[in-house]
Amino acid sequence: MIQGSYQMAGRISGDKRMAAIVAIVVCWSSLPASGQPLEDPALVNRRSTETLEAARAASPHTAETASAYYVDDAETAAARAIERVWDPTQPRPEPPRTSWGDPDLSGYWLNVSYTPRQRPVELANKPLYSREEAIEVFQSAVARDSSIDTATVHYDWREFGMDNWQSPMRPNRRTSLIIDPANGRLPPMTPEGRERAEARRMGMTLESRGLYERCITGNQGPPRLPIRQNTGQSQLVQTPDYIVLITQANSEVRTFPLQDTSGPPDRVRSWLGSSRGHWEGDTLVVETTNFHEGRPSPDMHLIERFARIDEDTILYEATVTDPTTWEAPWSVEVPWPKMDPPGLFEFACHEQNYGIINVLRGVRARSAENEGEVAQ
């Protein structure tokens, strides 16, 4: 899938690769499903460690032998990627321009990153890595991402060239995607925001499951925040009066009028909101409001910035303001590398028309098991 753009690379030391394999085996089951509501604690598999250990013991492969198939490709990918490190302190060259003179944002772009959304606590006072540190962190992430847990049964993203390490992603000197607040972490939620998040916990009913899980919406915001898996493919189509953002996930389309600054009345709301755009120098600024009441942050006022900072990179920035959900605004910065054509593919999520049935059967069985254990 998008084969040309999913070739990256590197040289990862054996010790670093093995440490990453061990780390992913230990923590794989605890990774959250980004973009989805929280899981109801009553539905959590309390025997997950026991189950995973049994599955690994029964597997004819170890994590090391299963991952060995991709080692050379991952090392090549990391080596190529570290030739370009995103450094926000460097000056930006003049952007390519359209025939009518605006910065040219058109093309295929990838919203993906190994940089965590929130800065790790141990890096609280360190907003930037050195170049060498950024490369080392990236190499470790590639090793971890290309490793295989033999107890995990899911799509083999690697087989289709769709893992993050197979994309044109590069190391990032930022220690977090959040650049404001200065500590690189989300501000506290308001009581109303916490109550809304709690109400969205995934449970045993179809309506409680995430909309992306149910193949109803995509998982690309807005705002667009990279998730764990590489599903951030998108296309920007540009004219003098409009810019259109198309995401591969669920084939969602956002249109940014550049001349019409009047928005709809407050009662007219949609899942992706209502957007208006304008140019500030060489940066496209998009203001979006009127989000649907069912979204986690329906009163969000979103400002997004798109800047073509070189031939193969767009810098995406977003600032979220919603005093009903967060105690303060917060901002992120994500460099988008360019993808090679053919670009986007049809998004067919039909399997979850069947898969969601088994998901609900599973969580109901898990709930019954947990209730039985409590009763004993």
C-alpha positions, 0 to 999 in steps of 0.5 A: 500500500503506497509502496513507494512512500513507505520505504525508510530506514536505518542501522539499529544495534543488536542490543537496542533491537533486543531490548526493544523486543523485550519491552514490546513483549512486556507492555504490548497488552497495555497500550491504549487504543488511541482515539477510542473511548476508555474501556470500562474497568469491568470489561478488562481481562484480568488474566491478560498476563497469564493468557499472553504468557500461555500464548507465547509458550504455545507459539512455535516462534519466539519474539526474536525469531518472529521479528528476525524476518523484518530486521534488515528492512527495519535497519535500512528504514531507520538508516534512511530516515535519520538522514533528515531530522525535524528541527523546529529551530532551523530557518525555513526556505521559501515554499513552492508556490502555485501558478497563482502565487499561494504556497503550494500545499497540494499533494499527499501527506502523512500524519504519523509520528513516534513522538509522544503526544505528551512529554514524559515526566522525566523530560519535563524541562527538556522540550528538545532533544539534541540531534543525536538523542533524537536519532537514538530515540527514533532508532529505538522506536523503529526497533520496537515497532518492527518487533513482533509479539507472538501472542498478538493476532491481528493484521500484519501491517508490515506485510503491506508496508503499512507500519510506521517504520515503513513510512517516510516519517523522520526523527523529531527533536521535539520531546512531545507533540504538545508544545503549549503548555510549556511542560508539554502535557495536556492541561487538566480537564474540567469537571464537565470534561471528565464527566463527559469522558467517563460517559463515553467509556466503551461498554457492552452495547453497540452504541458505547463502542467507538465510532471508528471501531464501528466504521462510522467515522475516521480517526483523524480528528480534527485536530489531527493527532497521530495514533499508534498505527500508521493510518494518517494518509491524506491529500490536500487539493488546492484552488485559489478559493478552496482547499480540500483535505481528504483523509484515507481513514473513512474517506472523510472530506473537509472543505476550507473556503478561503473567501467566504468568512461567514459560518453557519449559525450555532445550531448547525453542527457536524462531526467535522465542524464548520471550517473557514480558511485564510492566509497569514503570510505563507501559512494557511490558517483554518478556524473550525467551530460548530462541532457535533454534540456527540464529540468529546469536545463539542464546544471546541474552538480549533485553529489549525495552521498548515505551512509548506516548510520545504519540498517534502514537508508540511508543518501542521499546528493546532490549538484547541480552546474549550473551557468546558473541557480543558482548564486552558488551551493547548497546542500541538506541532506535527511535521507531515512528510510527503507521500509518493503517488498513487496516494490514497486508496479506498477505505473499506471497513466492512469487516467491522460490520461482522467484527463488532458482533464478536467484540460485543460477545467477547466483552459480555463474556468477559463481564460475566467471567469477572462477575463470577470471580467477584462472587467467589 
